Amino acid sequence: MRLKKLSERLDRIENALVRAVALRNSIESTSPPASGSTTLSPSTTAEVFDESSLNLGKQFSTYESNHPFYATSPVTLSTSSISDGQMHLAGCPLGHITCPNGMPLFSEEGQAWVFSRTGEVTAFQKLKTFDKHQQVQPPSLSLSYLHGSLEQLYELPDRSIVEQGIYWFQNSAFRLVFPAIDTVLFRDTVAIAYEPCEGPLSLERISAKGCVLAFLAIMCVFNGDSTWRPIVDSDECAVKAHYLLSDMVENANIVTLQTVFMLHMHQIFSGRLHSAAILHAIACRIVFRLGGHMQTNIKPYGAEVSRQERELRHLRTIFWLCYIFDQDTALRTGQPPIMCQEHCDLTLPDRYLENCFCRPALSNGILSLSFADESLFPYLPGDLRLGQLKGKTFRLLYSAQALGKSDAELLHDIRDLDSEIETWRLSIPLKFRPALSVSRHPQFAPEIKLPQSMQHIVLHLEYHHLMATIHQASGRCCPVSPGASFHEGDRSSAIDSSLALALEASRSTLYYLQAAIDGLAGEAFW
């Protein structure tokens, strides 16, 4: 019964996708590639159900009957073998996709499987060679990066540079997407860092200096306003902050947490993923130590608050930032998340749903005094509800416990997750709602301005990525043998349909990204 419901659910989506594919083909045959604005209209796909549309699952079944590809299911799978970066088909682990550049690397078993089904020897070695040439990793940061005495580790740039950075941060949309600091609290930190001092530095002053340096490091990376850019070296600031962090971690407070999280942001958006993962783990542990993973009567933004209430509110905000990064990292790397929903209060912030799609729009530039309004709730990257669904997806499909699930259990979980992500999609206002499928040359919506355009882009990319992640798990299911029962045939159809949906979501991601790439900053990729 469950498999039948899954098949029916997938059939309905397939009909819409087939209609979208037909629309895409008609557009391709009559229209040249679109150019111009970088924001896509919600009408980029046809969400129309066509009863006469062919069933994708039947198309796959027809192909399989002429090109059987039955593989023996592996007896055991390691945790890494079912991570999001792994490629499976008919229960066979083909290989994995490298995290830094997205290149597929086929395992020996995968190469043998492809040869047994095609009879052709593919030059997979060329891919490995290409991958080695493309892996240009940023150099790791160390004290050797600095030239001079250790005393310069405690030196700060002119205070006016920091004040300019605070002004840019406070009046840009960046503050609402990545609220790494609370400007009121941070000004106190700046005052302590620049206070004249004779003799040994106190731990409080060391922490303040480290926080200021971490702030300057991310301002160098993220500042997109050509009228102001800090005249400092981003990596040099990060190296100094890293060094001071060795003393700061002994004193877990909001200043230390801000420093660690900003260093994590600097590393991850600079392409240093391994060190970023370590800093992320430290940030999560500090959040736990301070109690940020629990909801404790947080005052809403815009309300009058004491300093302690402001710190609690900011602590909870950084918790959400850590949670979002944690779920994304788990799905991308296959490594277990640190912040599990069983141990965290995931109650959405007050007025989150009514405010997250009401951000100010800009006619030009990226700065506006309207962003400095303290009553504006930070809408954070993506959508918190989708972040929670990512956590559930990892737990049900890619965790160690998922290794022991039967095909029926796996398909049941895929069905439930598919239903949940569709419920989420329909809850998004039409202006921002991700489309089921994106055509090759989507239409544009120039009326959507920054930062609304970035929200539109992020929601589309995250939706299609999660759809592909959910449905590609069906590739771990073993194929049905010839002459199987009717119920086994239903299972085969469900697997085929799920794989087709994963493929369509991946294709939509590429089409959308190709059209929106000019509207994305380089640091948006990590």
C-alpha positions in Angstrom: 0.0 0.0 0.0 2.8 2.4 0.9 4.6 1.7 -2.3 1.4 2.3 -4.3 1.0 5.6 -2.6 4.6 6.6 -3.3 4.1 5.6 -7.0 0.9 7.6 -7.3 2.6 10.6 -5.6 5.6 10.4 -8.0 3.3 9.9 -11.0 1.6 13.2 -10.3 4.9 15.0 -10.1 6.1 13.2 -13.2 3.2 14.5 -15.2 4.1 18.0 -14.3 7.7 17.4 -15.1 6.9 15.9 -18.5 4.8 18.9 -19.3 7.6 21.1 -18.2 10.1 19.2 -20.4 7.7 19.6 -23.4 7.5 23.3 -22.7 11.3 23.4 -22.4 11.7 21.7 -25.8 9.3 24.1 -27.5 11.2 27.1 -26.0 14.5 25.7 -27.2 13.2 25.3 -30.7 11.8 28.8 -31.0 13.8 31.0 -28.6 17.5 32.0 -28.3 19.2 31.9 -24.9 17.9 34.7 -22.6 20.2 37.4 -21.4 20.0 40.4 -19.2 18.7 40.4 -15.7 19.8 37.6 -13.3 16.6 37.0 -11.4 14.2 34.3 -12.6 10.5 34.5 -12.6 8.4 32.0 -10.6 6.8 31.1 -13.9 9.9 29.5 -15.3 8.2 26.1 -15.2 4.8 24.8 -16.0 3.2 23.3 -12.9 0.3 21.8 -15.0 -0.8 18.2 -14.7 -1.4 16.6 -18.1 -3.3 13.3 -17.9 -2.1 12.3 -21.3 1.5 12.7 -20.4 3.7 9.6 -20.6 4.8 8.1 -17.3 8.5 8.5 -16.8 8.6 5.3 -14.8 7.1 3.3 -17.7 9.7 4.8 -20.0 12.5 3.7 -17.7 10.9 0.2 -17.4 10.7 -0.1 -21.2 14.4 0.8 -21.5 15.3 -1.7 -18.7 13.5 -4.5 -20.5 15.7 -4.0 -23.5 18.9 -3.1 -21.5 18.8 -5.1 -18.3 21.1 -3.9 -15.6 20.8 -6.2 -12.6 23.5 -5.9 -10.0 24.2 -7.9 -6.9 23.6 -5.8 -3.8 26.7 -5.2 -1.8 26.6 -7.2 1.5 27.7 -4.2 3.6 28.0 -0.5 3.1 30.3 1.8 5.0 28.9 5.1 6.2 30.9 7.0 3.7 29.6 4.9 0.9 26.1 6.4 1.2 27.0 10.0 1.8 25.6 12.7 -0.5 28.7 12.8 -2.6 28.4 9.1 -3.5 26.9 7.8 -6.8 24.7 4.7 -6.7 22.8 3.0 -9.5 20.8 -0.3 -9.1 22.4 -0.8 -5.7 26.0 -0.5 -7.0 28.3 2.1 -5.6 29.7 3.7 -8.8 32.1 6.2 -7.1 31.9 9.6 -5.5 31.8 13.3 -6.4 34.6 15.4 -5.1 33.6 18.1 -2.8 35.9 20.9 -4.0 35.1 20.9 -7.7 32.2 18.5 -8.3 34.2 16.1 -10.5 32.9 12.5 -10.5 35.5 9.8 -9.6 34.5 6.3 -10.4 35.6 3.4 -8.2 37.1 0.2 -9.6 33.8 -1.5 -8.8 31.9 1.3 -10.6 34.2 1.1 -13.7 33.7 -2.7 -13.8 29.9 -2.3 -13.5 29.8 0.3 -16.4 31.9 -2.1 -18.6 29.7 -5.0 -17.8 26.6 -3.1 -19.0 28.1 -1.2 -22.0 30.9 -3.4 -23.2 33.1 -0.3 -23.6 36.3 0.6 -21.8 36.0 4.2 -20.7 39.0 6.4 -20.1 38.2 7.1 -16.5 41.9 7.9 -15.8 41.5 11.1 -17.8 38.9 12.3 -15.2 41.3 11.6 -12.4 44.1 13.5 -14.2 41.8 16.4 -14.8 40.7 16.3 -11.2 44.3 16.6 -10.0 44.9 19.6 -12.2 41.7 21.3 -11.1 42.2 20.9 -7.4 43.9 24.3 -6.6 43.4 24.5 -2.8 44.1 27.8 -1.0 47.2 27.6 1.1 46.6 26.9 4.8 47.1 29.8 7.2 49.9 29.7 9.7 52.1 32.1 11.7 54.7 31.8 8.9 52.3 34.0 6.9 53.4 37.0 9.0 56.8 38.6 8.7 58.1 40.2 11.9 57.9 39.7 15.6 55.1 38.1 17.5 54.2 41.4 19.0 52.5 42.4 15.8 50.0 39.6 16.5 48.3 42.0 18.9 48.4 45.0 16.6 45.2 46.4 15.1 44.7 48.6 12.1 43.5 52.2 12.6 40.2 52.3 14.4 38.6 54.4 11.7 38.8 51.3 9.4 36.8 49.3 11.9 34.2 52.0 12.3 33.8 52.1 8.5 33.3 48.4 8.5 30.6 48.6 11.2 28.8 51.3 9.1 28.9 49.1 6.0 27.8 46.0 8.0 24.9 47.8 9.7 23.5 49.3 6.5 23.8 46.3 4.2 21.6 43.2 3.7 24.7 41.2 4.8 23.7 42.0 8.4 20.4 40.3 8.0 21.7 37.3 6.1 24.8 36.7 8.2 24.2 38.5 11.6 27.6 37.4 12.9 27.8 40.4 15.3 25.4 42.5 17.2 26.5 46.0 16.4 25.7 47.4 19.9 27.6 44.6 21.6 30.4 44.8 19.1 31.0 48.5 19.6 31.7 47.7 23.3 34.1 45.1 22.1 35.9 47.6 19.8 36.2 50.1 22.7 37.9 47.4 24.9 40.2 46.3 22.0 41.5 49.9 21.4 41.7 51.0 25.0 45.3 52.1 25.8 47.1 49.5 28.0 50.4 49.2 29.7 51.7 45.8 30.8 50.4 42.4 30.0 47.1 42.1 28.1 44.1 40.8 30.1 42.1 37.9 28.6 39.2 40.2 28.0 41.4 42.5 25.9 42.9 39.6 24.0 39.4 38.3 23.2 38.3 41.8 22.1 41.3 42.1 19.7 40.6 38.7 18.3 37.0 39.5 17.6 37.9 42.8 15.9 40.4 41.0 13.7 37.9 38.3 12.7 35.4 40.9 11.8 37.9 42.7 9.5 38.7 39.3 7.9 35.1 38.6 6.8 34.6 42.3 5.8 37.4 41.9 3.3 35.8 38.8 1.9 32.2 39.9 1.7 32.3 43.6 1.1 30.9 44.1 -2.4 30.7 47.9 -2.3 33.4 49.3 -4.5 33.2 52.7 -2.7 34.7 51.2 0.5 37.0 48.2 1.1 39.1 47.8 4.2 42.8 48.5 3.5 43.9 45.4 5.4 44.9 41.9 4.5 42.0 39.5 5.1 44.3 36.4 5.6 46.6 38.4 7.9 43.7 39.4 10.1 42.5 35.8 10.2 46.0 34.5 11.1 46.2 36.9 14.0 42.7 36.0 15.2 43.5 32.3 15.0 46.5 32.8 17.2 44.6 34.8 19.8 41.9 32.2 19.8 44.1 29.7 21.6 43.7 31.9 24.7 40.1 32.9 24.0 38.6 29.4 24.1 39.3 29.2 27.8 36.8 31.9 28.3 33.6 30.8 26.5 31.4 33.9 26.1 29.5 35.7 23.3 32.7 37.5 22.2 34.6 34.2 21.8 31.6 32.7 19.9 31.4 35.6 17.5 35.1 35.3 16.8 35.0 31.6 16.1 32.0 31.8 13.9 33.4 34.7 11.9 36.7 32.8 11.4 34.6 29.8 10.3 32.9 32.0 7.7 36.2 33.3 6.5 37.7 29.9 6.1 34.6 28.3 4.4 34.1 31.1 1.9 37.9 31.2 1.2 37.7 27.5 0.2 39.6 26.1 3.3 36.9 23.5 4.1 38.9 21.3 6.5 39.9 24.1 8.9 36.4 25.6 8.5 34.9 22.2 9.7 37.0 22.3 12.9 36.1 25.9 13.6 32.4 25.1 13.0 32.6 22.3 15.6 34.2 24.7 18.1 31.4 27.2 17.5 28.7 24.6 18.0 30.3 23.5 21.3 30.4 27.1 22.5 26.8 27.5 21.6 26.0 24.4 23.7 28.1 25.6 26.5 26.2 28.9 26.6 22.8 27.3 26.2 22.0 28.8 22.8 20.5 25.5 21.6 17.5 26.0 24.0 14.8 28.6 23.6 14.8 30.8 26.7 12.2 33.6 26.4 14.1 35.5 23.7 13.0 39.1 23.3 12.0 39.9 19.6 14.0 42.3 17.5 12.8 45.8 18.0 11.8 45.3 21.6 13.6 47.2 24.4 16.2 44.9 25.9 18.8 44.9 28.6 22.4 44.0 27.8 21.9 40.4 29.1 18.7 40.0 27.0 20.5 41.3 23.9 23.3 38.8 24.5 20.8 36.0 24.8 19.0 37.1 21.6 22.3 37.2 19.7 23.3 33.9 21.1 20.1 32.3 19.7 20.7 34.0 16.3 24.2 32.5 16.1 22.7 29.1 17.1 20.5 29.3 14.0 23.5 30.2 11.8 25.5 27.3 13.2 22.5 25.0 12.7 22.1 26.0 9.0 25.7 25.5 8.2 25.7 22.2 10.2 22.9 20.6 8.2 24.4 21.8 4.9 27.8 20.4 5.8 26.3 17.0 6.8 24.5 16.6 3.5 27.4 17.7 1.4 30.1 15.7 3.1 28.2 12.7 4.6 29.7 13.5 8.0 27.3 13.4 10.9 25.7 16.7 12.0 26.8 18.1 15.4 23.4 19.8 16.1 20.8 17.1 16.1 17.1 17.9 16.4 16.8 15.5 19.4 19.0 17.8 21.5 18.0 21.3 20.2 14.9 23.4 20.6 14.0 24.2 17.0 11.1 26.5 17.7 11.1 29.1 15.0 11.9 32.7 16.1 9.0 35.0 16.9 7.4 36.4 13.7 9.9 34.5 11.5 7.3 33.3 8.9 5.6 36.7 8.6 8.9 38.6 8.2 11.2 36.4 6.2 9.6 37.4 2.9 9.2 41.1 3.7 12.8 42.3 3.2 13.4 45.8 1.7 14.2 46.0 -2.0 17.0 48.1 -3.4 16.9 50.0 -6.7 20.7 50.1 -7.0 23.7 49.4 -4.9 23.8 47.2 -1.8 23.6 49.8 1.0 20.5 51.3 2.6 19.8 53.0 5.9 16.6 50.8 6.1 18.8 47.8 6.8 19.9 49.4 10.1 16.4 49.2 11.5 16.8 47.0 14.6 13.2 45.8 14.3 14.1 43.8 11.2 14.5 40.2 12.1 17.6 38.6 10.5 16.2 36.3 7.8 19.4 34.2 7.7 20.5 32.3 4.6 17.9 30.0 3.0 14.8 29.0 5.1 15.0 27.6 8.6 12.2 25.1 7.9 14.1 23.8 4.9 17.2 23.5 7.2 15.2 21.3 9.6 14.1 19.2 6.6 17.7 18.8 5.6 18.5 17.4 9.1 15.6 14.9 8.8 16.8 13.9 5.3 20.3 13.1 6.6 18.9 11.1 9.5 16.4 9.1 7.5 18.5 8.5 4.3 22.2 9.0 5.0 22.9 8.2 8.6 24.5 5.1 9.9 21.0 3.8 10.9 19.9 4.2 7.3 22.4 1.4 6.3 20.2 -1.3 7.7 17.0 -0.2 6.1 15.3 -2.4 3.5 14.3 -1.0 0.1 10.7 -0.7 1.3 11.7 1.3 4.3 13.9 3.5 2.2 11.2 4.2 -0.3 8.7 4.9 2.5 11.1 7.5 3.9 11.7 9.0 0.5 7.9 9.3 0.0 7.4 11.1 3.3 10.3 13.5 2.7 9.1 14.2 -0.8 5.6 15.0 0.7 7.2 17.3 3.3 9.3 19.3 0.8 6.3 19.7 -1.4 4.3 21.1 1.5 7.2 23.5 2.3 7.3 24.6 -1.4 3.6 25.4 -1.5 3.9 27.4 1.7 6.3 29.8 0.0 4.8 33.0 -1.5 4.3 32.7 -5.3 6.9 35.5 -5.9 9.6 33.4 -4.3 8.3 29.8 -4.7 10.7 27.4 -6.3 9.4 25.8 -9.4 9.1 22.1 -9.9 11.3 22.2 -13.0 13.3 24.9 -14.7 13.4 25.2 -18.5 16.7 25.5 -20.3 16.1 29.2 -21.1 14.0 30.5 -18.3 12.3 33.8 -18.4 13.5 36.7 -16.1 11.7 38.9 -13.6 13.7 42.2 -13.6 11.2 43.7 -11.1 12.8 41.6 -8.2 15.7 43.6 -6.8 18.4 42.9 -4.3 18.3 41.4 -1.7 15.0 39.8 -2.8 16.7 38.4 -5.9 19.3 36.6 -3.7 16.5 35.1 -1.7 14.8 33.9 -4.9 18.0 32.4 -6.1 19.0 30.7 -2.8 15.5 29.1 -2.4 15.5 27.7 -5.9 19.0 26.2 -5.6 18.4 24.8 -2.1 15.0 23.3 -3.1 16.4 21.5 -6.2 19.5 20.3 -4.4 17.4 18.8 -1.6 15.0 17.2 -4.1 18.0 15.6 -5.8 19.5 14.5 -2.5 16.2 12.9 -1.3 15.5 11.0 -4.5 19.0 9.9 -5.4 18.9 7.8 -2.3 16.7 5.4 -4.3 19.8 4.5 -6.3 20.8 2.3 -3.4 17.8 0.1 -3.9 18.5 -3.2 -5.7 16.7 -3.7 -9.0 13.9 -6.1 -9.5 14.8 -9.4 -11.1 12.9 -10.6 -14.3 9.7 -12.4 -13.6 9.1 -10.7 -10.3 5.7 -10.4 -8.7 3.2 -7.5 -9.3 4.2 -5.9 -6.0 7.8 -6.0 -6.9 6.9 -4.3 -10.2 5.4 -1.5 -8.2 8.7 -1.2 -6.3 10.7 -1.1 -9.5 8.4 1.7 -10.9 8.8 3.7 -7.7 12.6 3.4 -7.9 12.6 4.5 -11.6 10.4 7.4 -10.9 12.4 8.6 -7.9 15.6 8.4 -9.9 14.0 10.4 -12.7 13.0 13.1 -10.2 16.5 13.3 -8.9 17.8 13.7 -12.5 15.3 16.4 -13.2 16.1 18.3 -10.0 19.8 18.2 -10.9 19.1 19.4 -14.4 17.0 22.2 -13.1 19.8 23.3 -10.8 22.2 23.6 -13.7 19.7 25.5 -15.9 18.8 27.9 -13.1 22.5 28.4 -12.1 23.5 29.1 -15.7 20.8 31.8 -15.9 21.4 33.3 -12.4 25.2 33.1 -12.3 25.8 36.8 -13.1 23.8 37.8 -10.0 25.8 35.7 -7.6 28.9 36.9 -5.8 31.9 34.5 -5.8 31.8 34.1 -2.1 28.3 32.7 -2.4 29.9 29.3 -3.3 31.3 27.0 -0.7 
